[in-house]
Amino acid sequence: MIRFEHDQFRCPGYFIKAAAAPFEKAGAAALRKRVFVDEQKIFKDHDSDTIDAVATTLVALSTYAHEPDEVVGTVRIHEPEPGLWWGSRLAVDRRFRTVARLGQQLIQLAVSTANGRGCHTFLAHVQAQNVPLFQKLAWSVEDEVDLHGFPHALMRADLSRYPPIADPESGWLSLVGGEGAARASVPRPVCHDVPALLAQHWHVDGSRA
């Protein structure tokens, strides 16, 4: 069996979807710990809280042999009161931050999912260094706050820029090309279609078709 190192293997596509399987939820929790505890040291031991019990977890999954392989991005959303939604714990594995615009696609899925569930206001506390990214994605700054000893901006999404999604567990397959990602809608129950979709975009040796 040929073994690929992650920094050598170029993943041809990523599933962007709501977490459903146990390994997806466990992978999201492990990724959050790596990013917010081990890397950024925002939290000491873990970043879990009471919101996790009511939140919807969304994930970005790398693929290997046309199947989901590893959780490489995550975010969660929750509705503390009718129509008001919050996004939080956006994290992308450091090995995958330069490919596929995974953070942007998770934000898209997060707001669109809430929009499909009757959202009238979508807010998030965004780390200061990430504010420009959110502004490019049609978010506005409402306030500036300090959380866990780090500067954040309270930001609001422009819902008109995020079409509602009714079934986030289906999500989409994001195919990666030389210039970024091209989204292809792939319902999860028909995963047998994924090899054909990947084959349209990639040669057997992994080069771009």
C-alpha positions as CSV (number, residue, x, y, z in Angstrom):
1,M,0.0,0.0,0.0
2,I,1.3,3.4,-0.9
3,R,1.5,5.9,2.0
4,F,1.1,9.6,1.3
5,E,2.2,12.3,3.7
6,H,-0.4,15.1,4.1
7,D,2.1,17.8,3.0
8,Q,2.8,15.8,-0.2
9,F,-0.7,14.5,-1.1
10,R,-2.9,17.1,-2.8
11,C,-6.5,16.4,-1.8
12,P,-8.8,16.8,-4.9
13,G,-12.0,17.7,-3.1
14,Y,-13.6,18.5,0.2
15,F,-17.1,17.8,1.5
16,I,-18.6,20.9,3.2
17,K,-21.6,19.7,5.3
18,A,-23.3,19.4,8.6
19,A,-21.7,16.8,10.9
20,A,-23.8,13.6,11.2
21,A,-21.5,10.6,11.7
22,P,-19.8,10.2,15.1
23,F,-16.3,10.5,13.5
24,E,-17.3,13.9,12.0
25,K,-18.3,15.3,15.4
26,A,-15.3,13.8,17.2
27,G,-13.0,15.1,14.5
28,A,-14.5,18.6,14.9
29,A,-13.9,18.5,18.6
30,A,-10.3,17.4,18.2
31,L,-9.7,20.1,15.6
32,R,-11.0,22.8,17.9
33,K,-8.7,21.6,20.6
34,R,-5.7,21.7,18.3
35,V,-6.5,25.2,17.1
36,F,-7.9,27.0,20.2
37,V,-6.0,25.2,23.0
38,D,-2.7,23.9,21.5
39,E,-2.0,26.4,18.8
40,Q,-3.7,29.7,19.8
41,K,-3.8,29.0,23.6
42,I,-7.1,30.8,24.0
43,F,-8.3,28.1,26.3
44,K,-6.2,26.1,28.8
45,D,-7.5,22.6,28.6
46,H,-10.5,22.5,26.3
47,D,-12.9,24.9,24.5
48,S,-16.1,23.0,25.0
49,D,-19.1,24.8,26.7
50,T,-22.8,24.5,27.2
51,I,-23.5,25.7,23.6
52,D,-22.1,22.5,22.3
53,A,-25.2,20.7,23.6
54,V,-27.6,22.7,21.4
55,A,-25.3,23.7,18.5
56,T,-25.3,22.4,14.9
57,T,-21.7,21.4,14.0
58,L,-20.5,21.9,10.4
59,V,-17.4,20.4,9.0
60,A,-15.0,20.4,6.0
61,L,-13.8,16.9,5.2
62,S,-10.8,16.1,3.1
63,T,-11.2,13.1,0.7
64,Y,-9.1,10.1,0.1
65,A,-9.9,7.5,-2.6
66,H,-13.2,9.4,-3.2
67,E,-14.3,8.9,0.5
68,P,-14.4,11.3,3.5
69,D,-11.0,11.1,5.2
70,E,-10.4,13.7,7.9
71,V,-12.1,16.7,9.5
72,V,-10.0,19.7,8.4
73,G,-12.4,22.5,9.2
74,T,-15.3,23.2,11.4
75,V,-17.7,25.8,12.8
76,R,-20.8,25.6,14.9
77,I,-24.1,27.6,14.9
78,H,-26.9,27.9,17.5
79,E,-30.1,29.8,18.0
80,P,-30.4,31.2,21.6
81,E,-33.8,32.8,20.7
82,P,-36.1,32.5,17.8
83,G,-34.6,34.0,14.6
84,L,-31.3,35.1,16.3
85,W,-28.4,32.8,15.3
86,W,-24.7,32.9,16.3
87,G,-21.7,31.3,14.7
88,S,-18.6,30.4,16.7
89,R,-15.6,28.1,16.9
90,L,-14.5,28.6,13.3
91,A,-11.3,26.5,12.8
92,V,-9.3,25.2,9.9
93,D,-6.4,22.8,10.3
94,R,-3.2,24.7,9.8
95,R,-2.1,22.2,7.0
96,F,-5.2,23.2,4.9
97,R,-5.4,26.9,5.4
98,T,-4.0,27.7,1.9
99,V,-6.4,25.5,-0.1
100,A,-10.0,25.5,-1.2
101,R,-11.1,28.6,0.8
102,L,-12.4,26.2,3.5
103,G,-13.0,28.9,6.1
104,Q,-15.1,30.9,3.6
105,Q,-17.1,27.9,2.6
106,L,-17.8,27.0,6.2
107,I,-19.1,30.5,6.8
108,Q,-21.3,30.2,3.7
109,L,-22.8,27.0,4.9
110,A,-23.2,28.3,8.5
111,V,-25.2,31.5,7.5
112,S,-27.1,29.7,4.7
113,T,-28.1,26.9,7.1
114,A,-29.4,29.4,9.6
115,N,-31.2,31.4,6.9
116,G,-32.9,28.2,5.9
117,R,-34.2,27.8,9.5
118,G,-35.8,31.2,9.8
119,C,-32.9,33.4,10.8
120,H,-33.4,37.1,10.9
121,T,-30.1,38.0,12.5
122,F,-26.8,36.2,12.3
123,L,-23.9,37.3,14.6
124,A,-20.5,36.2,15.5
125,H,-17.6,37.3,17.6
126,V,-14.7,37.4,15.2
127,Q,-11.0,37.5,16.1
128,A,-9.4,40.8,15.1
129,Q,-7.1,39.2,12.5
130,N,-10.1,37.6,10.7
131,V,-12.2,40.8,10.4
132,P,-11.1,41.6,6.8
133,L,-12.1,38.2,5.6
134,F,-15.6,38.5,7.1
135,Q,-15.9,42.0,5.6
136,K,-15.2,40.6,2.2
137,L,-18.0,38.1,2.8
138,A,-20.6,40.8,3.4
139,W,-20.3,41.1,7.2
140,S,-20.3,44.4,9.0
141,V,-18.7,45.3,12.4
142,E,-21.3,46.1,15.1
143,D,-18.9,46.5,18.1
144,E,-15.4,45.7,19.4
145,V,-15.1,43.5,22.4
146,D,-12.4,41.6,24.4
147,L,-13.0,37.9,24.8
148,H,-10.7,35.5,26.7
149,G,-8.1,38.2,26.7
150,F,-8.1,38.6,22.9
151,P,-9.6,41.4,20.8
152,H,-12.7,40.5,18.8
153,A,-15.3,42.3,16.7
154,L,-19.0,41.6,17.0
155,M,-20.1,41.2,13.4
156,R,-23.4,40.7,11.6
157,A,-23.9,38.9,8.3
158,D,-25.8,40.3,5.4
159,L,-28.4,37.6,5.0
160,S,-29.3,38.7,1.5
161,R,-25.9,37.4,0.4
162,Y,-26.5,33.9,1.8
163,P,-29.2,31.9,0.0
164,P,-31.1,29.5,2.4
165,I,-30.0,25.9,2.6
166,A,-32.6,23.4,3.7
167,D,-30.5,20.3,4.0
168,P,-27.0,21.1,5.3
169,E,-26.2,17.4,5.8
170,S,-26.1,17.1,2.0
171,G,-23.8,20.1,1.7
172,W,-21.6,20.1,-1.3
173,L,-18.3,18.8,-2.7
174,S,-15.7,21.5,-3.3
175,L,-13.4,20.5,-6.1
176,V,-9.9,22.0,-5.9
177,G,-8.3,23.4,-9.0
178,G,-5.2,25.4,-9.6
179,E,-6.9,28.7,-8.8
180,G,-9.0,27.6,-5.9
181,A,-12.2,25.7,-5.4
182,A,-15.1,25.0,-7.8
183,R,-18.2,23.9,-6.0
184,A,-20.2,20.9,-7.2
185,S,-23.4,19.9,-5.4
186,V,-23.2,16.3,-4.4
187,P,-26.0,14.9,-2.2
188,R,-24.5,12.6,0.4
189,P,-26.8,9.6,-0.3
190,V,-25.3,9.3,-3.8
191,C,-21.6,9.1,-2.9
192,H,-21.1,6.7,-5.7
193,D,-21.2,9.8,-8.0
194,V,-18.1,11.3,-6.4
195,P,-15.4,9.3,-8.3
196,A,-16.9,10.4,-11.6
197,L,-16.9,14.0,-10.5
198,L,-13.4,13.8,-9.3
199,A,-12.3,12.1,-12.5
200,Q,-13.7,15.0,-14.5
201,H,-11.3,17.3,-12.8
202,W,-8.2,15.2,-12.1
203,H,-5.9,12.8,-13.9
204,V,-4.9,9.5,-12.4
205,D,-1.5,11.0,-11.4
206,G,-3.2,13.8,-9.5
207,S,-2.6,16.6,-12.0
208,R,-5.4,18.9,-13.0
209,A,-7.5,17.7,-16.0
